[in-house]
């Protein structure tokens, strides 16, 4: 034992799990410095932290198992209290492309992430999106997940949202669903009922059906205001158990 303990914190930037992962990496780096006989441990470690892209480092801890056979596609909806940060949106876009996941992001309050991908890469993508970024005191969580059948990826035309790896935003793909400046705080919010209609129109019928249900619960809001618990913990739905990621369905890959 080196007799040292290392904790890297980045409040407002890294999520709690990400900070733990980065701290473990920093401890390993410190051990290397000690083994090399460095006499400027603190300075060298500080320089390492400053030169390291911490979100990328944290994301590297969430990878699909190597050599794991594909298990079919899965669809998942994630609810966020709010999504605004351009940095977080950029990271999610990079991670979707990196892992071969198709994603649709609705910014505003509440925020929504709809993602489709092979089971293991999708899990890694959701772990990165939910754990590597800081989402404040109000948690984000999976609120729906389903196996994807073959006809679901064959129906929409190639090139449409959710048919190929990468992330698109609702504001770009389905602008009719965006209520600009109509949230109570002057920000944009999403009409999730209209978004469900738009998804159905382009062939994502199953996702649209799921969203119609969620629009009355997880994504229900009045001008951005949601039903909150009396204990101050946020949205009432957080009192329920988090939904588990569904197993892969019949569909093997996205339409490229």
Secondary structure, 3 states (H helix, E strand, C coil): CCCCCCCCCCCCCECHHHHHHHHHHHHHHHHHHHHCCCCCHHHHHHHHHHHCCHHHHHHCCCCCCCCCCCCCEEEEEEEECCECCHHHHHHHHHHHHHHCCEEEEECECCEEEEEEEEHHHHHHHHHHHHHHECCCCCCCEEEEEEECCHHHHHHCCCCCCCCCCEEEEHHHHCHHHEECCCCCCCCCEECHHHHHHHHHHCCCHHHHHHHHHHCCCCCCCECCECCECCCCCCEHHHHCCCCCCCCCCCCCCCCC
